[in-house]
Amino acid sequence: MDDNKNNYIRVDGNKIINEKSIKWIKKMDECLAVCTKGNGCYIKDTHTICKINNLDSYNLLNKYFQEKSI
């Protein structure tokens, strides 16, 4: 991610979030829960990105959960 450029991700519910606002991501089966609140989130406060709804956004963030082979 380029620090000088705003990059946006589409989440479920036809919402767009700025990548820089992401505080944490939790993987849940084939969905990702994304927190953008500065003081933290409970699961009910997160944005959801499901593989079936937003494949590009899901793949973009899911790569951080892939195991690296040595």
Contact map, one row per residue, 1 for C-alpha under 8 A:
1110101000000000000000000000000000000000000000000000000000000000000000
1111110000000000000000000000000000000000000000000000000000000000000000
1111110000000000000000000000000000000000000000000000000000000000000000
0111110000000000000000000000000000000000000000000000000000000000000000
1111111000000000000000000000000000000000000000000000000000000000000000
0111111100000000011100000000000000000000000000000000000000000000000000
1000111110000000011100000000000000000000000000000000000000000000000000
0000011111000001111000000000000000000000000000000000000000000000000000
0000001111100001111000000000000000000000000000000000000010000000000000
0000000111110111100000000000000000000000000000001000010010000000000000
0000000011111111100000000000000000000000000000111100010010000000000000
0000000001111110000000000000000000000000000000111100110000000000000000
0000000000111110000000000000000000000000000000000000000000000000000000
0000000001111111000000000000000000000000000000000000000000000000000000
0000000001111111100000000000000000000000000000000000000000000000000000
0000000111100111110000000000000000000000000000000000000000000000000000
0000000111100011111010000000000000000000000000000000000000000000000000
0000011110000001111111000000000000000000000000000000000000000000000000
0000011110000000111111000000000000000000000000000000000000000000000000
0000011000000000011111000000000000000000000000000000000000000000000000
0000000000000000111111100000000000011000000000000000000000000000000000
0000000000000000011111111000000001111000000000000000000000000000000000
0000000000000000000011111000000001111101000000000000000000000000000000
0000000000000000000001111100000001110000000000000000000000000000000000
0000000000000000000001111110000111100000000000000000000000000000000000
0000000000000000000000011111000111000000000000000000000000000000000000
0000000000000000000000001111111110000000000000000000000000000100100000
0000000000000000000000000111111110000000000000000000000000000000000000
0000000000000000000000000011111100000000000000000000000000000000000000
0000000000000000000000000011111100000000000000000111000000000000000000
0000000000000000000000000011111110000000000000011110000001000000000000
0000000000000000000000001111111111000000000000011100000001000100000000
0000000000000000000000001111001111100000001001111000000000000000000000
0000000000000000000001111100000111110000000001111000000000000000000000
0000000000000000000001111000000011111001100011100000000000000000000000
0000000000000000000011110000000001111101100001100000000000000000000000
0000000000000000000011100000000000111111100000000000000000000000000000
0000000000000000000000100000000000011111000000000000000000000000000000
0000000000000000000000000000000000001111100000000000000000000000000000
0000000000000000000000100000000000111111110000000000000000000000000000
0000000000000000000000000000000000111011111111000000000000000000000000
0000000000000000000000000000000000000001111111000000000000000000000000
0000000000000000000000000000000010000000111111000000000000000000000000
0000000000000000000000000000000000000000111111000000000000000000000000
0000000000000000000000000000000000100000111111100000000000000000000000
0000000000000000000000000000000011110000111111110000000000000000000000
0000000000110000000000000000000011110000000011111000000000000000000000
0000000000110000000000000000001111000000000001111100000000000000000000
0000000001110000000000000000001111000000000000111110110011000000000000
0000000000110000000000000000011100000000000000011111111001000000000000
0000000000000000000000000000011000000000000000001111111001100000000000
0000000000000000000000000000010000000000000000000111111000000000000000
0000000000010000000000000000000000000000000000001111111000000000000000
0000000001110000000000000000000000000000000000001111111111000000000000
0000000000000000000000000000000000000000000000000111111111100000000000
0000000000000000000000000000000000000000000000000000011111110000000000
0000000011100000000000000000000000000000000000001000011111111000000000
0000000000000000000000000000001100000000000000001110011111111100000000
0000000000000000000000000000000000000000000000000010001111111110000000
0000000000000000000000000000000000000000000000000000000111111110000000
0000000000000000000000000000000000000000000000000000000011111111100000
0000000000000000000000000010000100000000000000000000000001111111110000
0000000000000000000000000000000000000000000000000000000000111111110000
0000000000000000000000000000000000000000000000000000000000001111110000
0000000000000000000000000010000000000000000000000000000000001111111000
0000000000000000000000000000000000000000000000000000000000000111111100
0000000000000000000000000000000000000000000000000000000000000000111110
0000000000000000000000000000000000000000000000000000000000000000011111
0000000000000000000000000000000000000000000000000000000000000000001111
0000000000000000000000000000000000000000000000000000000000000000000111
